[in-house]
Amino acid sequence: MKIAHNFNAGPCVLPKEAINEAIEGLKDFAGTGMSVIEVSHRSKEWDAVMQETEALWKELLNIPDGYKVLFLGGGASLQFLMVAMNFLEKKAAYLETGVWAKKALKEAKGIGEAVCVASSADTTYNYIPKGYVIPDDADYFHITTNNTIYGTEIREDYNCPIPLIADMSSDIMSRPVDVSKYTLIYGGAQKNVGPAGVTFVIVKESALGKVSRYLPTMLNYQTHVDNSSMFNTPPVFSIYMMNLTLKWIKKLGGLSVIEKMNAQKAGLLYDEIDRNSLFVGTAKKEDRSRMNVCFVMAEGYKDKEEAFMAFAKERGMVGVKGHRSVGGFRASLYNACPKESVEALVACMQEFERLNK
Ligand SMILES: *Cc1c(COP(=O)(O)O)cnc(C)c1O
């Protein structure tokens, strides 16, 4: 089989072990003689998967009592709207650290008053704003912890004077998180915890039910809390793959082990970017993401971009092209990206430097 060094931003690399187990489950699920996509979502075998998956989330992230983990459809993009509908009564505050954050803010503005407390749009979102003031009369403060397109990340769990809500689509399960500091955490699964098709929501139950507007049944978190994510048919295969991906994380030793692995992988690539005279990193050093590493050709080598892309492709690198809105290069180093792939990319950059300097 062809070996690809997969640096795609999402959908992206997933643990081979989890994929292989999913293949077995696609053929015969839990000894039922049926595929996991053929059994009833009301069967006891499926119910066990739902319960185990939520338990894995709670265990791995050390989620305190009083929180529920939901598995929904619609992607992180639908959460931009649901968050505002369920929590915005008077006013909401947003930190604009990229295009995803901006899209979240746009949906909130459609629901009520939403203010941007700070933005790094002035320099193409290459840093995380600091030293801003969060209005204390806002219902919540929304942040995007990892900015997938620009390669910046907030790895600190903020002490926030008002309820904190975070889009953690692209760095969930990459490090331990103090969930007690958040009212709600959400994200699409397709970057670190499974395939596309399922959206995770970790919500503090006591924070629900505080808005006066009518909430459509499917857009009301309470519906999904009350029905343990089975109000309607859940995305069964995506949840099944998520379950196997979480088991893989657990087997490796959990999030503190994963965090060390991620720090090491990102360190390897950033060190090479800083050493290699042909490349420069685009994100401010103190805000660099461990998940998405963004870089461009250095001054004097700008005309080599396409040549490097072709050179990397020939050596098995996939998905190192930067997002279409920013150009350059981006290597996504999610949990399942093996260290060997990062080493292969580093070797490729070194060889390219030797041949072109
Ligand atoms: C990918 C991504 C999204 C969009 O997720 P969908 O599931 O495709 O809607 C939102 N926020 C962040 C930070 C992302 O990386």
The ligand as an SDF file (V2000), in Angstrom:
LIG
                    3D

 15 15  0  0  0  0  0  0  0  0999 V2000
  -12.8620   23.2240   10.7570 C   0  0  0  0  0  0  0  0  0  0  0  0
  -13.2760   24.2400   11.7190 C   0  0  0  0  0  0  0  0  0  0  0  0
  -14.5940   24.7010   11.8140 C   0  0  0  0  0  0  0  0  0  0  0  0
  -15.6760   24.2350   10.8700 C   0  0  0  0  0  0  0  0  0  0  0  0
  -16.0960   22.9710   11.1820 O   0  0  0  0  0  0  0  0  0  0  0  0
  -17.2980   22.2670   10.3950 P   0  0  0  0  0  0  0  0  0  0  0  0
  -17.4820   21.0190   11.1960 O   0  0  0  0  0  0  0  0  0  0  0  0
  -16.8030   22.0190    9.0030 O   0  0  0  0  0  0  0  0  0  0  0  0
  -18.4680   23.1620   10.4140 O   0  0  0  0  0  0  0  0  0  0  0  0
  -14.9080   25.6140   12.7990 C   0  0  0  0  0  0  0  0  0  0  0  0
  -13.9730   26.0760   13.6440 N   0  0  0  0  0  0  0  0  0  0  0  0
  -12.6800   25.6760   13.5740 C   0  0  0  0  0  0  0  0  0  0  0  0
  -11.6860   26.2270   14.5390 C   0  0  0  0  0  0  0  0  0  0  0  0
  -12.2970   24.7610   12.6120 C   0  0  0  0  0  0  0  0  0  0  0  0
  -11.0080   24.3450   12.5430 O   0  0  0  0  0  0  0  0  0  0  0  0
  1  2  1  0
  2  3  1  0
  2 14  2  0
  3  4  1  0
  3 10  2  0
  4  5  1  0
  5  6  1  0
  6  7  2  0
  6  8  1  0
  6  9  1  0
 10 11  1  0
 11 12  2  0
 12 13  1  0
 12 14  1  0
 14 15  1  0
M  END
$$$$
